[in-house]
Amino acid sequence: MNEKMRGTVEMTAAMVISGTIGLFVVLSGQPVADVVFWRCVFAAATLLAICAGMGLFRPGTMSGRQIGLAVLGGIAIVTNWLLLFAAFPRASISIATAVYNTQPFMLVTMGALFLSERLTLSGLLWLAVAFCGMLAIVWAKPGAGYGGEDYLTGILFSLGAAFCYALAAVIIRKLRGIPPHLIALIQVSVGILMLAPFASFSPLPADPAAWAFLIALGVVHTGLMYILLYGAIQKLPTNLTGALSFIYPVMAIVVDFLAFGHRLHPLQLAGATAILLSAAGTTLGWSLDWRSRRGVAAVSRESRNRRLTSRANRQ
């Protein structure tokens, strides 16, 4: 399996796991700051054991500049969690997640501005198809009783979370070659320091189920998921990372329906189809650039004419 294929598998798995985050956040029943704090605590414990077992604490593994970049990425990613989790009760899991997935477009733009990555017309067209699908999902709002309070605030929180995620992803791409386990450990450690003054330690959650959800958010949705995600970001071009990210909202909508009975509007189904089509088109290299196809056809005709001319000369 080549690097691009491994990155695609890692990114897909990370997005499927991400699609269940909203369910665990809601079922934990805890305030947003507490959820993110305990997520960081359990993730840090998991990643600390993994990094120690892999021998990643050797001197010289990261330079001071790289550690600083990882800390900045941690501030961005933790802020992203706070805003997104706060959006769930205001705009529903489905809508908040769909709006949050404007981040691939922000990521592609930042990649072009700060990483000198080339934007192909075909890649942009596939992202446009996915964007139309995302808009369809947003416009097909849940029925009465499912939209949540402060709907506009929830949308704005989701957009803010998207910007913070894109910023963190750009920083991570500057850490190419650094083990993703170590990057994630630094980031969740930053989250612990950021949120410790705001977390509620008295009283602690009394329900064992709440602790189970918080532990899962730390171990699975952070430790495992971010290892997969950061490994994929380091292997894949920005446009493919952006396209595969659209698996996340589709998964969240399905989970929202199965767990809470939020029925999918036909427009949401159409949007999900467009998103999956975009991800497949980008992954498999399907071209939407008519100029590129015309160029390929012209090259094929020229090659065929040369073969015919050569054959005629030999005769």
Backbone bond lengths (Angstrom), bond angles and torsions (degrees), N, CA, C in turn:
res aa  C-N    CA-C-N  psi(-1)  N-CA   C-N-CA  omega(-1)  CA-C   N-CA-C  phi
1 M - - - 1.467 - - 1.537 108.91 -
2 N 1.348 117.14 122.67 1.458 120.15 -178.11 1.529 111.07 -75.94
3 E 1.344 115.15 173.52 1.464 119.86 -174.27 1.522 112.15 -62.81
4 K 1.334 116.77 -41.25 1.461 119.92 -178.70 1.525 110.97 -64.28
5 M 1.325 116.74 -40.81 1.463 120.01 179.45 1.526 110.78 -66.81
6 R 1.339 117.25 -41.57 1.472 120.22 177.31 1.518 110.53 -61.21
7 G 1.326 116.00 -43.18 1.455 119.60 178.23 1.518 112.40 -62.18
8 T 1.337 116.60 -38.45 1.462 120.76 178.85 1.522 111.26 -64.95
9 V 1.333 117.50 -42.34 1.469 121.58 178.50 1.529 110.03 -64.93
10 E 1.335 116.70 -43.79 1.468 120.56 179.86 1.528 110.84 -62.91
11 M 1.320 116.55 -43.92 1.463 120.27 -178.04 1.524 110.70 -65.77
12 T 1.327 117.00 -40.84 1.465 120.90 179.49 1.529 110.70 -62.91
13 A 1.341 116.72 -45.87 1.464 120.43 179.16 1.528 110.89 -62.46
14 A 1.334 116.43 -41.44 1.465 120.41 179.67 1.519 111.27 -62.41
15 M 1.329 117.44 -39.77 1.461 120.83 -178.58 1.534 111.78 -71.91
16 V 1.324 117.38 -34.12 1.470 120.33 176.62 1.529 109.66 -65.06
17 I 1.330 116.81 -44.70 1.469 120.54 177.02 1.528 110.31 -61.99
18 S 1.337 116.05 -42.73 1.470 120.38 -179.05 1.522 111.51 -60.02
19 G 1.324 116.33 -32.75 1.459 120.03 -177.66 1.516 114.31 -64.33
20 T 1.332 117.45 -15.22 1.469 120.77 179.24 1.528 112.42 -100.82
21 I 1.321 118.14 -0.05 1.468 120.35 -176.92 1.521 111.58 -60.49
22 G 1.338 116.96 -46.02 1.462 119.99 -177.96 1.514 112.46 -56.91
23 L 1.324 116.93 -39.26 1.460 121.48 178.86 1.522 110.66 -59.99
24 F 1.328 117.34 -46.80 1.464 120.95 -177.60 1.525 111.56 -69.56
25 V 1.333 116.79 -35.65 1.461 120.10 177.93 1.527 110.54 -63.72
26 V 1.329 116.61 -46.75 1.466 120.94 -178.54 1.525 110.90 -66.33
27 L 1.334 117.00 -44.21 1.460 120.30 -176.92 1.535 112.56 -70.06
28 S 1.330 117.62 -22.15 1.474 119.16 178.83 1.525 110.92 -67.06
29 G 1.335 116.59 -29.42 1.459 120.81 177.83 1.515 114.86 68.98
30 Q 1.343 118.31 18.69 1.462 122.24 -176.30 1.528 111.12 -104.79
31 P 1.345 117.45 156.16 1.468 120.44 174.41 1.522 110.78 -59.22
32 V 1.322 116.01 153.39 1.462 121.18 -174.32 1.525 112.31 -57.49
33 A 1.332 117.83 -47.15 1.471 120.56 -178.42 1.529 110.90 -61.16
34 D 1.331 117.20 -37.77 1.461 120.50 178.80 1.522 111.21 -68.30
35 V 1.325 116.61 -41.57 1.471 120.16 179.57 1.525 110.16 -59.93
36 V 1.328 116.67 -47.71 1.463 119.53 -177.95 1.525 110.96 -67.79
37 F 1.344 117.55 -37.87 1.471 120.24 179.37 1.520 110.97 -61.97
38 W 1.341 117.65 -50.53 1.457 120.12 -178.16 1.527 111.68 -69.59
39 R 1.313 115.54 -30.73 1.469 118.47 173.45 1.526 109.90 -59.14
40 C 1.319 116.63 -44.25 1.458 120.96 179.62 1.528 111.44 -66.53
41 V 1.332 116.93 -40.16 1.469 120.83 -178.68 1.531 110.57 -62.00
42 F 1.339 117.16 -51.38 1.465 119.79 -177.15 1.527 111.44 -70.62
43 A 1.327 116.86 -32.90 1.463 119.94 176.33 1.526 110.54 -66.81
44 A 1.340 116.59 -40.95 1.463 120.51 -179.88 1.530 110.53 -63.00
45 A 1.331 116.68 -42.52 1.471 119.93 178.88 1.523 110.50 -61.29
46 T 1.324 116.70 -43.23 1.465 121.34 179.94 1.525 111.12 -64.69
47 L 1.331 115.81 -49.11 1.466 120.24 -176.25 1.525 111.95 -69.67
48 L 1.330 116.68 -32.11 1.464 120.03 177.27 1.527 110.57 -61.31
49 A 1.332 116.17 -44.99 1.468 120.35 178.56 1.522 110.95 -64.34
50 I 1.335 117.01 -41.69 1.463 120.68 -178.92 1.529 110.66 -65.63
51 C 1.332 116.67 -47.02 1.465 120.44 -178.74 1.530 111.60 -63.65
52 A 1.350 116.38 -39.28 1.464 119.87 178.36 1.522 110.32 -65.18
53 G 1.342 116.07 -42.61 1.460 119.88 179.14 1.518 113.40 -64.44
54 M 1.322 116.78 -29.57 1.467 121.34 179.87 1.523 112.56 -89.73
55 G 1.330 116.74 -2.02 1.455 120.05 178.89 1.515 113.90 69.05
56 L 1.329 117.06 36.33 1.460 121.04 -175.18 1.526 113.46 -87.96
57 F 1.333 117.04 1.16 1.461 119.16 -179.10 1.530 112.32 -96.54
58 R 1.328 116.37 20.05 1.463 119.93 177.59 1.525 110.59 -67.49
59 P 1.330 117.96 143.09 1.472 120.43 177.10 1.534 110.25 -57.73
60 G 1.301 115.93 139.87 1.457 119.98 177.88 1.508 114.95 88.68
61 T 1.345 117.84 -0.06 1.464 119.98 179.40 1.524 110.78 -63.59
62 M 1.335 116.28 -39.22 1.460 121.23 178.07 1.531 109.27 -133.23
63 S 1.321 115.47 141.68 1.457 119.99 175.10 1.523 109.32 -81.73
64 G 1.339 116.30 168.64 1.458 119.95 177.80 1.513 112.07 -60.35
65 R 1.337 116.47 -38.21 1.463 120.35 179.22 1.520 110.46 -64.40
66 Q 1.323 117.14 -42.28 1.464 120.80 -179.83 1.525 111.49 -65.86
67 I 1.310 116.83 -39.13 1.472 119.85 176.70 1.523 109.66 -62.80
68 G 1.331 116.72 -41.91 1.458 120.55 178.26 1.517 112.12 -61.18
69 L 1.337 116.69 -41.97 1.466 120.44 177.64 1.528 110.72 -64.03
70 A 1.340 116.99 -40.81 1.461 120.32 178.88 1.524 111.32 -63.54
71 V 1.342 116.78 -37.11 1.466 120.77 177.57 1.529 110.03 -65.60
72 L 1.334 117.54 -44.42 1.466 120.49 177.43 1.533 110.41 -60.88
73 G 1.330 116.28 -41.47 1.459 119.71 176.39 1.519 111.83 -62.53
74 G 1.338 116.44 -35.65 1.456 120.37 177.94 1.514 112.24 -64.98
75 I 1.331 116.76 -41.68 1.465 120.08 177.35 1.527 110.06 -60.63
76 A 1.343 116.04 -43.06 1.467 120.37 -179.56 1.526 111.55 -66.15
77 I 1.328 117.64 -42.56 1.466 119.91 -174.69 1.530 110.90 -73.18
78 V 1.327 118.12 -35.90 1.468 120.76 178.62 1.528 109.97 -69.32
79 T 1.327 117.02 -40.56 1.462 120.29 175.90 1.526 110.30 -61.83
80 N 1.316 115.76 -37.97 1.465 121.62 176.25 1.533 111.05 -59.04
81 W 1.326 117.14 -44.82 1.467 120.28 178.76 1.520 111.29 -62.83
82 L 1.330 117.12 -45.18 1.461 120.62 -178.75 1.527 111.24 -58.60
83 L 1.324 116.57 -46.48 1.467 120.36 -177.90 1.524 111.29 -67.83
84 L 1.324 117.10 -43.11 1.463 119.84 -177.92 1.522 111.44 -66.03
85 F 1.320 117.28 -45.88 1.465 120.40 -179.04 1.526 110.60 -64.09
86 A 1.333 116.94 -34.18 1.464 120.13 177.71 1.528 110.82 -70.24
87 A 1.333 117.56 -23.59 1.471 121.07 -179.53 1.530 112.20 -77.40
88 F 1.338 118.10 -26.85 1.470 120.83 -174.53 1.530 113.30 -56.05
89 P 1.349 119.94 -50.73 1.467 119.00 -178.26 1.524 113.31 -73.23
90 R 1.316 117.30 -13.16 1.462 120.38 -176.88 1.528 112.66 -93.52
91 A 1.323 117.14 -33.61 1.465 119.46 -175.06 1.520 112.98 -127.90
92 S 1.317 118.29 7.76 1.467 126.36 -176.56 1.518 110.35 77.38
93 I 1.324 116.36 155.85 1.464 121.49 -179.34 1.526 110.47 -61.05
94 S 1.335 116.42 -44.06 1.467 120.49 -176.00 1.518 112.14 -61.64
95 I 1.334 116.38 -52.70 1.454 120.31 -175.40 1.521 111.43 -69.89
96 A 1.337 117.52 -43.03 1.466 120.25 179.34 1.523 110.51 -60.28
97 T 1.324 116.76 -42.41 1.460 120.24 -179.27 1.523 111.41 -68.21
98 A 1.335 116.39 -39.72 1.465 119.41 179.36 1.521 111.06 -63.30
99 V 1.328 117.18 -46.10 1.465 120.45 179.28 1.527 110.22 -65.75
100 Y 1.313 117.06 -38.20 1.471 121.57 177.67 1.519 111.59 -56.64
101 N 1.303 116.37 -29.45 1.455 119.42 -177.04 1.524 113.70 -83.94
102 T 1.326 115.75 22.84 1.458 119.22 161.11 1.532 109.96 -76.20
103 Q 1.347 116.61 -9.42 1.456 119.51 -177.21 1.529 114.66 -60.46
104 P 1.348 121.38 -31.41 1.464 117.35 176.75 1.525 113.31 -59.11
105 F 1.337 117.23 -35.45 1.455 120.09 180.00 1.526 110.33 -70.36
106 M 1.331 115.53 -38.04 1.458 118.95 174.60 1.531 110.07 -64.68
107 L 1.341 116.39 -38.42 1.459 121.39 -179.44 1.525 111.27 -65.83
108 V 1.330 117.02 -43.56 1.458 120.89 179.01 1.526 110.15 -62.62
109 T 1.336 116.68 -42.59 1.465 120.63 179.39 1.522 110.99 -63.54
110 M 1.334 116.71 -44.90 1.462 120.24 178.99 1.524 111.08 -65.26
111 G 1.344 117.00 -36.87 1.459 120.53 178.10 1.512 111.59 -61.66
112 A 1.339 116.31 -39.76 1.462 120.45 178.54 1.528 111.34 -70.57
113 L 1.338 116.77 -37.03 1.466 120.61 -175.89 1.526 112.72 -77.90
114 F 1.344 116.74 -39.69 1.464 119.66 -170.25 1.530 114.31 -112.22
115 L 1.328 118.02 -18.85 1.468 120.73 -177.05 1.520 112.56 -113.50
116 S 1.330 116.86 3.30 1.477 122.37 178.94 1.521 112.13 56.41
117 E 1.323 116.96 34.72 1.455 120.77 178.40 1.532 109.79 -84.56
118 R 1.337 114.99 138.22 1.455 120.42 -176.54 1.526 110.11 -80.71
119 L 1.313 115.95 135.22 1.458 121.74 177.29 1.527 108.37 -98.30
120 T 1.333 117.53 118.81 1.460 120.64 176.39 1.521 108.78 -89.00
121 L 1.316 114.89 150.53 1.462 118.89 -179.89 1.524 110.85 -63.14
122 S 1.331 116.65 -41.29 1.459 119.86 -179.30 1.530 111.33 -62.63
123 G 1.355 116.00 -42.38 1.459 119.45 178.36 1.508 112.23 -62.29
124 L 1.348 115.74 -40.61 1.461 119.97 178.13 1.522 111.40 -66.07
125 L 1.336 116.98 -36.69 1.458 120.02 179.85 1.526 111.03 -67.05
126 W 1.339 116.47 -39.84 1.469 118.75 177.43 1.523 110.41 -65.44
127 L 1.323 117.08 -39.27 1.461 119.66 177.09 1.530 110.88 -65.04
128 A 1.345 116.20 -33.16 1.466 119.35 176.87 1.527 110.55 -65.78
129 V 1.344 116.63 -39.04 1.463 120.23 176.84 1.532 109.91 -61.83
130 A 1.337 115.91 -45.29 1.467 119.88 178.68 1.526 111.09 -63.76
131 F 1.322 116.49 -38.27 1.463 120.26 179.67 1.528 110.62 -63.75
132 C 1.340 116.93 -40.53 1.468 120.13 176.60 1.528 110.21 -62.03
133 G 1.337 115.91 -38.73 1.454 119.15 177.04 1.510 112.33 -64.26
134 M 1.360 115.69 -40.19 1.458 119.49 177.88 1.527 110.90 -63.91
135 L 1.344 116.89 -41.04 1.457 120.28 178.29 1.528 111.21 -62.63
136 A 1.324 116.69 -39.98 1.462 120.05 178.55 1.522 110.90 -60.43
137 I 1.333 116.20 -39.98 1.463 120.52 178.94 1.527 111.00 -65.88
138 V 1.323 115.83 -41.20 1.471 119.94 -179.32 1.521 110.80 -66.72
139 W 1.318 116.57 -44.23 1.466 119.83 -177.85 1.528 112.19 -66.27
140 A 1.316 116.71 -31.82 1.462 119.68 178.69 1.522 108.80 -82.59
141 K 1.307 117.07 70.07 1.458 122.00 -175.35 1.533 110.36 -63.88
142 P 1.357 117.48 150.63 1.462 119.66 175.49 1.520 110.77 -58.34
143 G 1.297 116.20 156.73 1.455 121.17 179.89 1.510 112.11 -65.47
144 A 1.330 115.98 174.11 1.467 121.57 -179.28 1.520 109.85 -55.39
145 G 1.308 114.75 137.09 1.467 119.52 -178.68 1.500 113.09 92.92
146 Y 1.340 118.26 -14.32 1.449 121.35 -179.14 1.522 112.27 -111.86
147 G 1.331 118.16 -9.97 1.453 120.76 -176.43 1.516 113.71 -74.74
148 G 1.304 117.99 -19.02 1.451 120.33 -179.46 1.517 111.26 78.52
149 E 1.335 116.20 162.38 1.461 119.94 178.67 1.518 109.42 -83.79
150 D 1.335 115.35 160.69 1.461 120.89 178.05 1.529 111.25 53.06
151 Y 1.322 115.12 51.91 1.462 120.27 -173.26 1.532 111.73 -57.70
152 L 1.340 116.87 -46.97 1.459 119.99 -178.86 1.524 111.22 -62.86
153 T 1.328 116.67 -39.24 1.468 120.08 177.34 1.518 110.36 -61.12
154 G 1.337 116.00 -40.94 1.462 120.06 177.74 1.524 112.04 -61.66
155 I 1.339 116.61 -39.94 1.457 120.50 177.98 1.529 110.27 -63.60
156 L 1.339 116.69 -44.56 1.464 120.66 -179.88 1.533 111.19 -65.07
157 F 1.332 117.12 -40.25 1.466 120.11 175.71 1.528 110.45 -59.68
158 S 1.328 116.58 -42.17 1.468 120.62 -179.34 1.521 111.34 -63.83
159 L 1.334 116.65 -41.24 1.464 120.25 178.55 1.532 110.82 -66.04
160 G 1.343 116.58 -40.32 1.460 120.02 176.27 1.521 111.61 -62.33
161 A 1.338 116.56 -40.68 1.456 120.96 177.47 1.526 110.61 -63.37
162 A 1.328 116.82 -39.34 1.462 120.99 179.25 1.524 111.21 -62.08
163 F 1.332 116.65 -43.44 1.457 120.59 179.27 1.528 110.59 -62.45
164 C 1.336 117.24 -43.70 1.462 120.82 -179.67 1.521 111.51 -64.19
165 Y 1.335 116.79 -38.34 1.470 120.01 178.18 1.525 110.29 -64.97
166 A 1.341 117.39 -45.97 1.466 120.77 -179.40 1.527 110.58 -60.75
167 L 1.333 116.09 -39.90 1.456 120.59 178.09 1.528 110.68 -62.75
168 A 1.328 116.95 -43.98 1.464 120.95 178.51 1.527 111.01 -63.13
169 A 1.341 117.12 -39.39 1.462 120.78 -179.08 1.525 111.34 -65.33
170 V 1.330 117.49 -39.37 1.464 120.86 177.68 1.531 110.19 -63.52
171 I 1.322 116.72 -40.99 1.466 120.85 178.22 1.520 110.54 -63.47
172 I 1.339 116.64 -41.86 1.463 121.21 -178.85 1.519 110.89 -62.46
173 R 1.333 117.53 -36.58 1.461 120.49 179.72 1.529 111.31 -65.44
174 K 1.320 117.33 -22.04 1.461 121.00 175.37 1.529 111.20 -81.03
175 L 1.335 116.69 -5.47 1.463 121.56 179.06 1.526 110.91 -107.01
176 R 1.325 116.57 27.80 1.459 121.96 179.96 1.529 109.94 -55.34
177 G 1.327 115.17 131.66 1.460 120.55 -179.78 1.514 113.80 97.23
178 I 1.341 117.42 -16.16 1.464 120.80 176.29 1.526 108.44 -84.52
179 P 1.341 119.35 132.44 1.466 120.68 -179.26 1.534 111.77 -54.53
180 P 1.327 117.62 127.85 1.465 119.73 -178.42 1.523 113.19 -60.62
181 H 1.356 117.26 -28.97 1.465 120.62 178.05 1.534 109.95 -59.51
182 L 1.342 115.66 -41.27 1.452 120.58 -177.36 1.533 111.24 -71.58
183 I 1.327 116.18 -39.21 1.462 120.05 177.02 1.533 110.56 -60.56
184 A 1.331 115.47 -47.70 1.465 120.43 -179.32 1.528 111.09 -62.58
185 L 1.351 117.49 -38.96 1.470 120.92 179.18 1.530 110.32 -61.79
186 I 1.316 117.02 -44.48 1.468 120.17 179.23 1.530 110.13 -62.17
187 Q 1.321 115.95 -40.99 1.461 119.49 -176.14 1.528 112.38 -68.08
188 V 1.320 118.00 -43.08 1.466 118.40 179.76 1.527 110.86 -72.07
189 S 1.329 116.95 -27.86 1.468 119.57 174.72 1.520 110.25 -65.91
190 V 1.330 115.73 -38.69 1.464 120.59 174.37 1.525 109.67 -61.04
191 G 1.341 116.11 -40.85 1.461 120.30 179.17 1.520 112.63 -61.86
192 I 1.324 117.46 -39.14 1.470 121.09 178.04 1.518 110.19 -60.76
193 L 1.338 116.20 -46.02 1.470 120.48 -179.25 1.525 111.22 -66.69
194 M 1.334 116.75 -38.04 1.462 120.46 -179.79 1.521 112.73 -65.07
195 L 1.342 116.12 -40.46 1.467 120.22 -168.09 1.526 114.66 -102.64
196 A 1.328 117.78 -11.00 1.473 119.54 -179.64 1.530 112.66 -54.23
197 P 1.348 119.37 -39.89 1.471 118.59 -179.90 1.530 113.54 -68.04
198 F 1.336 117.63 -17.38 1.467 120.69 -174.85 1.529 113.39 -108.12
199 A 1.322 117.37 -9.43 1.467 120.52 -177.61 1.522 110.40 -76.92
200 S 1.334 115.14 150.59 1.468 121.10 179.97 1.529 108.88 -95.65
201 F 1.327 116.47 115.07 1.463 120.49 178.86 1.519 111.56 -101.94
202 S 1.319 116.47 -9.09 1.459 120.35 -179.74 1.528 108.93 -141.14
203 P 1.329 117.94 112.02 1.465 124.42 -2.17 1.518 111.47 -86.73
204 L 1.330 115.81 156.53 1.456 121.36 173.10 1.531 108.84 -79.07
205 P 1.342 118.26 159.15 1.466 120.16 178.01 1.525 111.30 -54.85
206 A 1.329 116.69 132.08 1.467 121.21 -177.90 1.522 111.94 -93.97
207 D 1.316 117.76 -19.22 1.460 122.49 -175.98 1.529 109.95 -85.01
208 P 1.346 118.32 121.80 1.472 119.77 177.76 1.528 112.62 -57.88
209 A 1.325 116.76 -32.15 1.467 119.79 179.60 1.522 110.58 -63.37
210 A 1.339 116.96 -37.77 1.465 120.35 178.53 1.518 110.81 -61.93
211 W 1.348 116.34 -41.85 1.462 119.70 177.32 1.526 111.16 -65.07
212 A 1.329 116.40 -36.93 1.471 119.41 179.11 1.525 110.79 -62.29
213 F 1.330 116.18 -42.78 1.466 119.78 179.24 1.534 110.74 -66.87
214 L 1.324 117.84 -40.43 1.456 121.21 179.81 1.534 110.91 -65.91
215 I 1.326 116.53 -41.09 1.469 120.37 178.28 1.529 110.30 -64.03
216 A 1.332 116.43 -42.90 1.473 119.89 178.61 1.521 110.60 -62.19
217 L 1.334 117.33 -40.44 1.465 120.40 178.14 1.524 111.24 -61.21
218 G 1.329 116.71 -35.35 1.457 119.78 179.88 1.512 113.58 -78.27
219 V 1.337 116.20 -47.71 1.462 120.40 -173.64 1.534 112.05 -78.25
220 V 1.340 116.67 -50.15 1.466 120.43 -174.33 1.526 111.64 -87.69
221 H 1.340 116.02 -53.00 1.459 119.82 -172.76 1.527 113.42 -78.61
222 T 1.330 116.89 -8.31 1.461 119.23 176.99 1.521 110.39 -122.00
223 G 1.334 117.23 -62.65 1.464 119.82 -178.30 1.520 112.37 -54.69
224 L 1.330 116.70 -60.42 1.456 121.03 -178.12 1.523 111.84 -69.28
225 M 1.329 116.65 -46.75 1.460 119.91 -173.69 1.519 112.39 -64.27
226 Y 1.332 117.68 -41.18 1.462 118.70 -177.07 1.523 112.21 -75.88
227 I 1.316 118.04 -26.70 1.468 119.65 171.53 1.525 109.26 -62.05
228 L 1.329 116.41 -45.99 1.466 120.64 178.39 1.529 110.78 -65.11
229 L 1.333 116.52 -45.83 1.463 121.30 -175.56 1.525 111.69 -64.11
230 Y 1.333 117.48 -49.78 1.457 119.99 -176.46 1.526 110.94 -68.79
231 G 1.332 116.05 -34.96 1.463 118.49 175.34 1.522 111.33 -62.30
232 A 1.339 116.44 -39.30 1.467 120.74 179.37 1.523 111.29 -69.11
233 I 1.340 117.17 -43.32 1.470 120.86 -179.06 1.526 110.49 -59.58
234 Q 1.328 116.99 -36.21 1.460 120.77 -179.33 1.531 112.21 -73.48
235 K 1.332 117.55 -21.37 1.463 120.95 -176.72 1.523 113.73 -97.18
236 L 1.337 117.41 -26.84 1.460 120.86 -168.50 1.526 112.29 -106.11
237 P 1.337 117.56 151.23 1.463 120.48 171.58 1.517 110.12 -67.53
238 T 1.325 116.22 157.96 1.459 120.99 -173.09 1.523 112.56 -60.65
239 N 1.359 117.15 -41.03 1.468 118.21 -175.95 1.523 111.58 -66.29
240 L 1.346 118.01 -34.59 1.460 120.15 178.39 1.527 110.24 -72.68
241 T 1.327 117.60 -39.64 1.462 120.90 174.80 1.525 110.53 -57.67
242 G 1.339 115.67 -43.52 1.458 120.05 179.48 1.506 112.91 -63.62
243 A 1.335 116.84 -42.75 1.464 119.94 -178.54 1.525 111.76 -65.93
244 L 1.339 116.88 -44.42 1.466 120.00 -179.06 1.527 111.72 -67.56
245 S 1.325 116.89 -23.09 1.464 120.10 178.50 1.524 111.89 -62.77
246 F 1.324 117.44 -20.97 1.462 120.10 -178.52 1.528 112.81 -73.87
247 I 1.330 117.02 -7.98 1.466 119.55 172.47 1.531 109.45 -64.80
248 Y 1.313 115.99 -33.18 1.467 122.40 -177.43 1.526 113.00 -56.36
249 P 1.367 119.96 -54.18 1.468 117.74 -178.36 1.513 113.88 -65.45
250 V 1.340 116.53 -33.05 1.466 119.11 178.17 1.524 109.94 -62.81
251 M 1.340 115.99 -45.31 1.463 120.88 178.86 1.526 110.52 -63.01
252 A 1.330 117.65 -40.57 1.465 121.17 -179.47 1.522 111.32 -63.79
253 I 1.329 116.72 -39.39 1.466 120.30 178.95 1.523 110.79 -65.44
254 V 1.320 116.62 -41.38 1.470 120.43 178.30 1.522 110.21 -63.32
255 V 1.333 116.84 -44.98 1.473 121.00 179.37 1.523 110.49 -63.30
256 D 1.327 116.77 -41.69 1.460 121.32 179.33 1.532 110.29 -59.86
257 F 1.318 116.23 -39.30 1.466 120.43 178.88 1.523 111.43 -69.74
258 L 1.329 117.25 -47.17 1.462 120.78 -176.73 1.526 112.06 -67.68
259 A 1.331 117.10 -38.08 1.466 120.40 -175.10 1.519 113.04 -84.56
260 F 1.339 116.61 -38.20 1.459 119.72 -172.30 1.525 113.52 -120.46
261 G 1.333 116.77 1.52 1.456 120.22 177.00 1.506 114.58 72.28
262 H 1.340 118.03 18.97 1.462 121.11 177.38 1.525 108.32 -73.55
263 R 1.322 115.76 106.81 1.461 120.07 -174.51 1.520 111.43 -72.22
264 L 1.325 114.93 142.60 1.452 120.71 179.53 1.526 110.58 -79.65
265 H 1.310 115.48 127.57 1.455 121.62 174.26 1.531 108.26 -73.28
266 P 1.355 118.95 146.83 1.468 119.70 177.60 1.522 113.73 -52.09
267 L 1.339 116.51 -34.14 1.458 119.56 178.86 1.528 111.04 -67.81
268 Q 1.353 116.39 -32.52 1.457 119.65 176.21 1.533 110.76 -67.59
269 L 1.325 116.12 -38.83 1.459 119.48 177.02 1.522 110.91 -63.23
270 A 1.330 116.63 -40.91 1.464 120.64 177.95 1.529 110.09 -63.43
271 G 1.323 116.23 -41.47 1.456 120.01 178.69 1.518 112.22 -64.15
272 A 1.341 116.27 -42.07 1.457 119.77 178.69 1.524 111.30 -62.50
273 T 1.332 116.47 -39.29 1.463 120.60 177.98 1.520 111.00 -62.35
274 A 1.331 116.96 -43.57 1.466 120.87 179.12 1.524 110.91 -62.63
275 I 1.322 116.76 -39.19 1.463 120.88 -179.62 1.525 110.87 -65.40
276 L 1.326 116.81 -46.87 1.454 120.03 179.43 1.526 111.55 -64.55
277 L 1.332 116.68 -37.83 1.457 120.87 178.05 1.529 110.21 -62.93
278 S 1.321 116.32 -40.69 1.461 120.68 178.25 1.526 111.11 -63.71
279 A 1.338 116.04 -44.74 1.468 119.46 179.32 1.525 110.96 -61.62
280 A 1.337 116.54 -43.22 1.465 120.07 179.40 1.524 110.99 -65.86
281 G 1.344 116.93 -42.74 1.454 120.24 -178.95 1.510 112.48 -62.70
282 T 1.336 116.68 -40.41 1.458 120.39 179.21 1.521 110.93 -70.64
283 T 1.337 117.20 -42.29 1.458 121.43 -178.51 1.524 111.66 -64.29
284 L 1.329 117.03 -42.69 1.465 121.97 -174.56 1.523 113.08 -91.35
285 G 1.329 116.41 -1.91 1.454 119.45 176.32 1.510 114.85 76.42
286 W 1.324 118.10 25.51 1.466 119.98 176.33 1.524 108.43 -67.43
287 S 1.327 116.54 135.24 1.456 120.33 -176.25 1.523 111.09 -99.81
288 L 1.344 114.68 132.82 1.460 120.94 172.31 1.521 111.06 -107.25
289 D 1.334 116.45 3.75 1.456 121.86 -178.18 1.523 109.29 -87.73
290 W 1.339 117.37 104.28 1.459 120.51 -177.26 1.520 111.71 -63.45
291 R 1.341 117.03 -28.75 1.450 119.73 178.34 1.520 110.80 -68.15
292 S 1.338 115.91 -37.94 1.457 120.35 178.38 1.520 110.54 -65.49
293 R 1.353 116.30 -43.49 1.462 118.99 179.47 1.523 110.88 -64.79
294 R 1.353 116.54 -37.74 1.459 119.74 179.50 1.522 110.60 -66.41
295 G 1.360 115.17 -37.27 1.453 119.27 178.14 1.512 111.78 -65.12
296 V 1.359 115.92 -41.50 1.463 120.07 177.96 1.521 110.55 -62.76
297 A 1.335 115.02 -42.36 1.467 119.06 179.34 1.526 110.95 -63.24
298 A 1.346 116.87 -39.59 1.462 120.27 179.85 1.518 111.15 -65.51
299 V 1.334 116.51 -41.41 1.462 120.65 177.38 1.517 110.47 -62.23
300 S 1.344 116.95 -41.08 1.464 121.10 179.43 1.522 110.50 -63.36
301 R 1.345 116.53 -42.52 1.467 119.22 179.03 1.521 111.27 -65.10
302 E 1.342 115.35 -41.34 1.464 118.68 179.92 1.522 111.22 -64.24
303 S 1.320 116.01 -41.20 1.458 120.53 178.64 1.516 110.97 -63.66
304 R 1.344 116.37 -41.92 1.467 120.04 179.07 1.523 111.01 -64.54
305 N 1.346 116.77 -40.61 1.461 120.34 179.25 1.528 111.56 -64.10
306 R 1.366 115.64 -38.91 1.458 118.40 178.19 1.517 111.34 -63.70
307 R 1.348 116.12 -40.75 1.464 119.33 179.40 1.524 110.83 -63.44
308 L 1.358 116.40 -41.95 1.463 119.80 -179.98 1.519 111.39 -65.33
309 T 1.358 115.79 -40.40 1.467 119.91 179.33 1.521 110.80 -64.81
310 S 1.339 115.71 -42.37 1.459 120.19 179.22 1.511 111.32 -62.87
311 R 1.327 116.32 -40.50 1.464 121.39 -179.95 1.536 109.92 -65.86
312 A 1.345 116.12 -41.24 1.462 119.40 179.77 1.519 111.69 -65.48
313 N 1.351 116.89 -37.33 1.461 119.79 179.08 1.505 111.30 -66.29
314 R 1.349 116.03 -37.86 1.463 118.64 179.74 1.514 110.98 -66.19
315 Q 1.336 116.01 -32.15 1.449 118.97 -179.31 1.536 110.58 -75.45
